[in-house]
Amino acid sequence: MMRGTILIIDDEKEMRELIRLYLSAEGFTCIEAKDGEEGLELLRTTHVDLILLDIMMPRLDGYRFCMKVREQSQVPIIFLTARSDEWDRVYGLKIGADDYIVKPFSPNEVVARVQAVLRRTKTMETSPYLHIGSIEIDERGRKVLVHGQPVVLTLKEFELLVLLAKHRGQVFTREQLLDRVWGIHYVGSTRTVDTHIKTLRIKLGEAGNIIQTVWGVGYKIDETN
C-alpha cells in the first residue's frame, strides 16, 4: 500500500473531513489547513508528500499559495476546486500544479489521482536514470540515448530535457523555463526557449514528439507517449 503525508488545504471543514476519511482508509497520513497562510506554516514544520489545494479561500488563495510554494519546492500539488473554466485549469497548470480536479468529485477518484501523482514523482526521485519512451537520460554522466544510440546535446538542450523529464506531465511556461535553465538574470527573448525546443526535438528524432506544446501556455513532456 502506498503511504505518505497529504496536506489538505480547504476552507470547508466538511470537505477536508471527507477527503481525509478516504485517504486515511488507504493508509495516508493527513494534515489539514483552512487557508493558504495556515498551509504555509505547516509546510515550514512538517514533511509533506503531496498537497490537495482549494482555490477560493480567505487570506491566501490557492493560486497565490501555489506560486509561493513553487518558489522553493517541487512538492506535488493537486488543485481541488469548484472553478471549472478552461482558463482556471490552464492557469493552475501554468503556475505549477500537477493535476486539477473539479468539484463535485468522486472521493475514490481523488485517491486514485493522488496515488498516480505520487507514483510518478517517487519513480523520478529514486531512479538513477530517467527513462521516457525510447529516451534514456544519464544525468550524472550528461548522456542521452535514443533506442540505445547516443545523442549529442548542447548544455541548455540537455538541461531543458532533464527539467521536463523530471516533471513529466507538468506544463512549464517559456518564462519558467528561462528562469530554471538560463537563470533569472537572463535578458534574452522567450524565443530562445522555442529555438532550443525545436533543435532538441530534431536531435531526438521521432522520440522528440514526447515534448508537447501546450498552446498558449508552454511545454511539457507527455508521459503517455
C-alpha positions as CSV (number, residue, x, y, z in Angstrom):
1,M,0.0,0.0,0.0
2,M,1.4,3.4,-1.0
3,R,1.7,5.7,2.0
4,G,2.6,9.3,2.6
5,T,1.6,12.6,4.2
6,I,-1.0,14.6,2.4
7,L,-1.7,18.3,3.3
8,I,-5.4,19.1,2.6
9,I,-6.0,22.9,2.3
10,D,-9.6,23.9,2.1
11,D,-11.7,26.4,4.0
12,E,-14.7,24.0,4.2
13,K,-14.3,21.7,7.2
14,E,-16.7,19.1,5.8
15,M,-14.7,18.8,2.6
16,R,-11.4,18.3,4.5
17,E,-13.0,15.6,6.6
18,L,-14.4,13.8,3.6
19,I,-11.1,13.7,1.8
20,R,-9.3,12.7,5.0
21,L,-11.7,9.8,5.5
22,Y,-11.0,8.3,2.1
23,L,-7.2,8.9,2.1
24,S,-6.8,7.6,5.7
25,A,-8.5,4.4,4.6
26,E,-5.7,3.9,2.0
27,G,-3.0,4.3,4.6
28,F,-2.2,8.0,4.1
29,T,-1.5,10.4,7.0
30,C,-3.5,13.6,6.5
31,I,-2.9,17.1,8.0
32,E,-5.2,20.0,7.4
33,A,-5.2,23.7,6.9
34,K,-8.2,26.1,6.4
35,D,-6.3,28.5,4.2
36,G,-3.0,29.2,2.4
37,E,-1.4,31.0,5.3
38,E,-2.0,28.1,7.6
39,G,-0.8,25.7,4.9
40,L,2.5,27.6,4.6
41,E,3.0,27.4,8.4
42,L,2.5,23.6,8.3
43,L,5.0,23.3,5.4
44,R,7.7,25.0,7.4
45,T,7.5,22.4,10.2
46,T,6.2,19.2,8.5
47,H,7.3,17.0,5.7
48,V,4.6,16.7,3.1
49,D,4.5,14.3,0.2
50,L,1.5,16.0,-1.7
51,I,-0.8,18.9,-1.3
52,L,-4.5,18.9,-2.2
53,L,-5.4,22.6,-2.6
54,D,-8.6,24.6,-2.9
55,I,-8.5,27.9,-4.8
56,M,-11.2,30.1,-3.3
57,M,-10.0,30.7,0.3
58,P,-9.6,33.7,2.7
59,R,-6.3,35.4,3.5
60,L,-4.2,33.5,0.9
61,D,-6.0,31.8,-2.0
62,G,-4.9,28.6,-3.8
63,Y,-3.2,30.3,-6.8
64,R,-1.0,32.6,-4.7
65,F,-0.2,29.7,-2.3
66,C,0.9,27.5,-5.3
67,M,3.1,30.2,-6.6
68,K,4.8,30.7,-3.2
69,V,5.4,27.0,-2.8
70,R,6.9,26.7,-6.3
71,E,9.4,29.4,-5.5
72,Q,11.1,26.9,-3.2
73,S,9.7,23.4,-3.6
74,Q,8.5,20.9,-6.2
75,V,6.2,19.0,-3.8
76,P,3.3,17.7,-5.9
77,I,0.2,19.9,-5.9
78,I,-3.3,18.9,-7.0
79,F,-6.0,21.6,-7.2
80,L,-9.4,20.5,-5.9
81,T,-11.8,23.3,-6.7
82,A,-15.3,24.2,-7.9
83,R,-13.7,26.5,-10.6
84,S,-14.2,24.5,-13.8
85,D,-13.5,27.1,-16.5
86,E,-10.8,26.2,-19.0
87,W,-8.9,29.4,-18.1
88,D,-8.7,28.2,-14.4
89,R,-7.5,24.8,-15.4
90,V,-4.8,26.1,-17.7
91,Y,-3.7,28.8,-15.3
92,G,-3.5,26.2,-12.5
93,L,-1.2,24.0,-14.5
94,K,0.7,27.0,-15.8
95,I,1.7,28.1,-12.3
96,G,2.9,24.7,-11.3
97,A,0.1,22.3,-10.3
98,D,0.5,18.6,-11.2
99,D,-3.2,17.9,-11.6
100,Y,-6.6,19.7,-11.4
101,I,-9.8,18.1,-10.1
102,V,-13.2,19.9,-10.4
103,K,-15.8,19.7,-7.6
104,P,-18.2,17.9,-7.2
105,F,-15.9,14.8,-7.5
106,S,-15.8,11.2,-6.5
107,P,-13.6,10.7,-3.4
108,N,-12.3,7.5,-5.0
109,E,-11.1,9.5,-8.0
110,V,-9.2,11.8,-5.7
111,V,-7.5,8.9,-4.1
112,A,-6.6,7.4,-7.5
113,R,-5.2,10.8,-8.7
114,V,-3.2,11.2,-5.5
115,Q,-1.7,7.7,-5.9
116,A,-0.9,8.3,-9.6
117,V,0.9,11.6,-9.0
118,L,2.9,10.1,-6.1
119,R,3.8,7.0,-8.1
120,R,5.1,9.3,-10.9
121,T,7.1,11.6,-8.6
122,K,8.5,8.8,-6.5
123,T,9.7,6.9,-9.6
124,M,11.5,10.0,-10.8
125,E,13.2,10.6,-7.4
126,T,14.5,7.1,-6.9
127,S,15.6,6.0,-10.3
128,P,19.3,6.5,-11.2
129,Y,18.3,7.1,-14.8
130,L,15.4,8.8,-16.4
131,H,13.5,6.6,-18.9
132,I,10.9,8.2,-21.1
133,G,9.7,6.0,-24.0
134,S,12.8,5.2,-26.1
135,I,14.9,8.0,-24.4
136,E,17.3,7.2,-21.6
137,I,18.9,10.1,-19.7
138,D,22.1,9.7,-17.5
139,E,22.0,13.0,-15.6
140,R,25.3,12.5,-13.8
141,G,27.1,11.4,-16.9
142,R,25.3,14.0,-19.0
143,K,24.5,11.4,-21.6
144,V,21.3,10.8,-23.7
145,L,20.5,7.7,-25.6
146,V,17.6,7.1,-28.0
147,H,17.0,3.5,-28.9
148,G,20.4,2.8,-27.3
149,Q,22.2,5.3,-29.6
150,P,24.0,8.4,-28.2
151,V,22.6,11.8,-29.0
152,V,24.8,14.8,-28.7
153,L,23.0,17.8,-27.0
154,T,24.2,21.2,-26.0
155,L,24.3,22.1,-22.3
156,K,21.0,24.0,-22.5
157,E,19.2,21.4,-24.6
158,F,20.3,18.8,-22.0
159,E,19.1,20.9,-19.1
160,L,15.8,21.5,-20.8
161,L,15.3,17.8,-21.4
162,V,16.2,16.9,-17.8
163,L,13.9,19.5,-16.3
164,L,10.9,18.5,-18.4
165,A,11.6,14.8,-17.8
166,K,11.8,15.2,-14.0
167,H,8.4,16.9,-14.0
168,R,6.7,14.9,-16.7
169,G,3.1,15.9,-17.1
170,Q,3.7,19.4,-15.7
171,V,3.4,22.3,-18.0
172,F,6.2,24.9,-17.9
173,T,5.7,28.4,-19.4
174,R,8.5,29.8,-21.5
175,E,9.3,32.3,-18.7
176,Q,9.6,29.5,-16.2
177,L,11.9,27.6,-18.5
178,L,14.1,30.7,-19.0
179,D,14.3,31.1,-15.2
180,R,15.1,27.5,-14.4
181,V,17.5,26.8,-17.2
182,W,19.1,30.1,-18.2
183,G,18.7,31.8,-14.8
184,I,16.6,34.7,-13.5
185,H,19.1,37.3,-14.8
186,Y,18.9,36.2,-18.4
187,V,17.7,39.1,-20.5
188,G,17.0,37.4,-23.9
189,S,13.7,36.7,-25.5
190,T,11.5,33.7,-24.8
191,R,12.1,32.8,-28.5
192,T,15.3,31.2,-27.2
193,V,13.2,28.5,-25.5
194,D,11.3,27.8,-28.7
195,T,14.5,27.6,-30.7
196,H,16.1,25.1,-28.2
197,I,12.9,23.0,-28.0
198,K,12.9,22.8,-31.8
199,T,16.5,21.7,-32.1
200,L,16.1,19.3,-29.2
201,R,13.1,17.6,-31.0
202,I,15.1,17.4,-34.2
203,K,18.1,15.7,-32.4
204,L,15.8,13.2,-30.6
205,G,14.2,12.3,-33.9
206,E,10.8,10.6,-33.6
207,A,11.3,10.3,-29.8
208,G,11.2,14.1,-29.8
209,N,7.4,14.0,-30.2
210,I,7.2,13.3,-26.5
211,I,7.9,17.0,-25.9
212,Q,4.4,18.5,-26.3
213,T,3.5,22.1,-27.0
214,V,0.6,23.3,-24.8
215,W,-0.8,26.1,-26.9
216,G,-0.9,29.5,-25.1
217,V,1.0,28.1,-22.2
218,G,4.3,26.4,-22.9
219,Y,5.8,22.9,-23.0
220,K,5.6,19.6,-21.2
221,I,6.7,16.0,-21.6
222,D,3.7,13.9,-22.2
223,E,4.2,10.7,-20.2
224,T,1.5,8.9,-22.2
225,N,3.7,8.9,-25.3
